[in-house]
Amino acid sequence: MEETFGWEHRTQLVHDVANALRERIYAGTYPPGHALRQVQLSSQFKVSRTPVREAFRLLEQEGLVTATRSGGVQVISIDLERMLDAYAMREVIDGLAASEAARKADKSAIDHLFQIIEHQRRTMKPWTQSEYVKANVQFHASILELSGNSFLMRELPMIRMTSQVFKPMSHLGSDRAAQAIEEHVEIVEAIRDGDPEIAERVARRHIRSTMESLRASAIA
């Protein structure tokens, strides 16, 4: 029993460290390209280097960090091609989630989605990018949950990565946010109407619109 507890304790430590690092990456505390130093982090978290090293492996599997040629670890670097590849995945994920949600969502769930949209509108006056991004993650995560598909729900890290980790490169401004909010309304209306085909179509179009905005920002 003692040996089992030891392994469980070590596993929990690894997940605790990984969760802390993940949230710092999502929050922008560790921006893209930021070097993560094992010794420094083990001191901060008051753990040995082993759980930090294993936490790095978990985050690398999630695509949040990458090994460097020097043997270190850093938060992923971002370029337009990487962002567009991720959003191509989002188009599939979000489209299917909206389609499934249209088959299953009840009035309470629909009301909740509209409440999130109203919160997004409040972030526009004055424009508060960080609060808008949080609400945006909540909106898309809620649709994943409404899908009732456990495999889709596992894709939440993809939503958080594209919305939060990519934020410095996305040049998200109030104009695009305002457009996205109206696109969110279209998605929820299709889910409310119980139309899976239209829900998937408008959800996919929403992601393609985001991709076009990214391309335009890169050219500007």
TAVEN-V31452 format. One record per run of one state. SS is the DSSP state (H for helix, E for strand, L for the rest). FROM is the first residue (numbers start at 1). TO is the last residue. If there is no record, write none. Layout:
BEGIN
ss,from,to
SS,FROM,TO
SS,FROM,TO
END
This chain:
BEGIN
ss,from,to
L,1,1
H,2,27
L,28,34
E,35,36
L,37,37
H,38,45
L,46,48
H,49,61
L,62,64
E,65,67
L,68,72
E,73,75
L,76,79
H,80,104
L,105,106
H,107,122
L,123,123
E,124,124
L,125,126
E,127,127
L,128,128
H,129,147
L,148,149
H,150,153
L,154,155
H,156,165
L,166,166
H,167,170
L,171,173
H,174,192
L,193,195
H,196,219
L,220,220
END
